[in-house]
Amino acid sequence: MTGLLLDGEDTAVIRQTAEALARVGTVAAVRLIALVVVAADDNQANWLQTGVHDALVGPDDASDVAAVCGQLARAPEEAVRRGAVEISAWADDTRC
């Protein structure tokens, strides 16, 4: 799954996968996004952010990604914690 989130050849795959995972909104789904956020280059991170944003502002009720990020901010893995903080900021940006 992480390969889809960091696909260097097809940014549409990054966006769609991030959106789908954010819509699922479970701790496991958001954790996958958090793990790759810290490994992503700037272009990949922009597409990850766009996918998460699409899920949060879409017509369907997306889960509360910010609340899940709050849980992940206490994860034992530093990469997950850092990624969760980044995603939480993206979620806050959609509320403006």
Summary of the structure (lengths in Angstrom):
residues: 96
radius of gyration: 11.7
end to end distance: 30.6
largest distance: 34.0
contacts: 316
relative contact order: 0.19
helix: 72%
strand: 0%
